[in-house]
Structure formats: C-alpha cells, structure tokens
Amino acid sequence: MSYFRTSQPEAAVFHTRHASTKWQRNQNTVAFVPKASIGPVTHTVLVALLITVLGLIYLSQVTKTSTFGYTLQSQTEQMAALTVQRQDLEVENARLQALTKVKDSSVAKAMTAPVSTDIATN
C-alpha cells in the first residue's frame, strides 16, 4: 500500500477557516493511492459475472413464485372438493333429522297400526 502526504503544512491546521489551501478540522492529511488497478477486460468480466449472479437470483425468485402457484392451485382444488363433501353431509344430516322429527311428532304417535295390509286389486 502506498501513502503520500498532502501538500498542506501541518502548522496551518488551526489558521483561517475560509482559506482553501489550509487544513481544516476533520480533514485527511494522508491519501491512499492503490498500486493495482483493474483493466478493461477484468472490468468487463466482473460486470458480466455480476449480471449473471443477478439473473440467477431473479430466476430463483420466479421459480419460487411458480411453485407457490402450483401449491395454491392444488389447495384450491382440495377446498372445492371439501366444500362439495360438506354440502352433501349437510343434506344427509337434514334428511336424517327430518326422519327423526317425523317419527317423534305428535301426529306419528297418534297413528295406529293397520289391521290388515292386503293389497287392493282392481
């Protein structure tokens, strides 16, 4: 790593605030100069790699979305089947309750058994 001092003198740190050539508070007095720099080919490869990684992340997100769509579709079909089954059970429950109510009604209790059950013929 290479460092070099800026051209401003250290004694000028606390002098006038408005002079642009003087050091001010919180001002860096040393600057870093990197020795290595990337070339245009390396830069292009890094950009292509970054685009590839972002594309893979995007594809994984899209795949997750379609997977959730398939799951939602199967659960919707299951819910429709259960709704039909529930309606069938409600109808059967109403039928069974109706038979019980008719059997326990006062009209049914007042009925008598028939004396003869012969078939009427013409």
C-alpha positions as CSV (number, residue, x, y, z in Angstrom):
1,M,0.0,0.0,0.0
2,S,1.2,3.4,-0.8
3,Y,0.5,6.6,1.1
4,F,1.6,10.2,0.5
5,R,1.2,13.4,2.3
6,T,-1.0,16.2,1.0
7,S,0.8,19.4,0.1
8,Q,-0.6,21.5,3.0
9,P,1.7,22.2,6.0
10,E,0.8,20.9,9.5
11,A,1.2,24.3,11.1
12,A,-1.7,25.7,9.0
13,V,-4.3,23.4,10.6
14,F,-5.8,25.9,13.0
15,H,-5.4,29.1,10.9
16,T,-8.2,30.7,9.0
17,R,-11.3,28.7,8.2
18,H,-12.0,30.2,4.8
19,A,-8.7,29.7,3.1
20,S,-9.0,26.7,0.7
21,T,-5.2,26.0,0.8
22,K,-5.2,25.5,4.6
23,W,-6.0,22.4,6.5
24,Q,-9.3,22.4,8.3
25,R,-10.7,20.2,11.1
26,N,-11.6,16.6,10.2
27,Q,-9.6,16.8,7.0
28,N,-7.5,13.9,6.0
29,T,-3.8,14.6,5.8
30,V,-2.8,11.3,4.1
31,A,-4.3,9.9,0.9
32,F,-4.2,6.3,-0.2
33,V,-3.1,5.5,-3.7
34,P,-3.7,2.0,-4.8
35,K,-0.9,0.3,-6.8
36,A,-3.1,-2.1,-8.7
37,S,-6.0,-1.2,-10.9
38,I,-8.3,-3.3,-13.0
39,G,-8.1,-3.3,-16.7
40,P,-11.0,-3.1,-19.2
41,V,-11.1,-6.9,-19.7
42,T,-11.3,-7.5,-16.0
43,H,-13.9,-4.9,-15.6
44,T,-16.0,-6.4,-18.4
45,V,-15.7,-9.9,-16.8
46,L,-16.7,-8.6,-13.4
47,V,-19.7,-6.8,-14.9
48,A,-20.7,-10.0,-16.8
49,L,-20.3,-12.0,-13.6
50,L,-22.5,-9.6,-11.6
51,I,-25.2,-9.7,-14.3
52,T,-25.1,-13.5,-14.3
53,V,-25.4,-13.7,-10.5
54,L,-28.3,-11.2,-10.5
55,G,-30.0,-13.2,-13.3
56,L,-29.7,-16.4,-11.3
57,I,-31.2,-14.7,-8.2
58,Y,-34.1,-13.4,-10.4
59,L,-34.7,-16.9,-11.8
60,S,-34.8,-18.5,-8.4
61,Q,-37.4,-15.9,-7.3
62,V,-39.5,-16.6,-10.3
63,T,-39.3,-20.4,-9.7
64,K,-40.4,-19.9,-6.1
65,T,-43.4,-17.9,-7.3
66,S,-44.5,-20.6,-9.8
67,T,-44.1,-23.2,-7.1
68,F,-46.4,-21.2,-4.8
69,G,-48.8,-21.0,-7.7
70,Y,-48.9,-24.8,-8.1
71,T,-49.4,-25.2,-4.3
72,L,-52.2,-22.6,-4.3
73,Q,-53.9,-24.4,-7.2
74,S,-53.8,-27.8,-5.5
75,Q,-55.1,-26.3,-2.3
76,T,-57.9,-24.5,-4.1
77,E,-59.0,-27.8,-5.7
78,Q,-58.9,-29.6,-2.4
79,M,-61.0,-26.8,-0.8
80,A,-63.6,-27.1,-3.6
81,A,-63.8,-30.9,-3.1
82,L,-64.2,-30.4,0.7
83,T,-67.0,-27.8,0.1
84,V,-68.9,-30.3,-2.1
85,Q,-68.4,-33.0,0.6
86,R,-69.7,-30.6,3.3
87,Q,-72.8,-29.8,1.3
88,D,-73.5,-33.5,0.8
89,L,-73.1,-34.1,4.5
90,E,-75.5,-31.2,5.3
91,V,-78.1,-32.6,3.0
92,E,-77.8,-36.1,4.6
93,N,-77.9,-34.5,8.1
94,A,-81.1,-32.6,7.2
95,R,-82.7,-35.8,5.8
96,L,-81.8,-37.8,8.9
97,Q,-83.1,-35.1,11.3
98,A,-86.3,-34.9,9.3
99,L,-87.0,-38.6,9.8
100,T,-86.3,-38.3,13.5
101,K,-88.6,-35.3,13.8
102,V,-91.4,-37.1,11.8
103,K,-91.1,-40.2,13.9
104,D,-91.2,-38.2,17.2
105,S,-94.0,-35.9,16.1
106,S,-97.4,-36.0,17.8
107,V,-99.1,-36.9,14.6
108,A,-97.0,-40.0,14.1
109,K,-97.6,-41.0,17.8
110,A,-101.3,-40.7,17.3
111,M,-101.3,-43.1,14.4
112,T,-102.4,-46.7,14.9
113,A,-101.2,-49.8,13.2
114,P,-103.4,-51.1,10.4
115,V,-105.5,-54.2,11.0
116,S,-104.9,-55.7,7.6
117,T,-102.3,-55.0,5.0
118,D,-103.9,-56.7,2.0
119,I,-103.1,-55.4,-1.4
120,A,-106.0,-53.7,-3.1
121,T,-106.7,-55.1,-6.6
122,N,-108.9,-53.8,-9.3
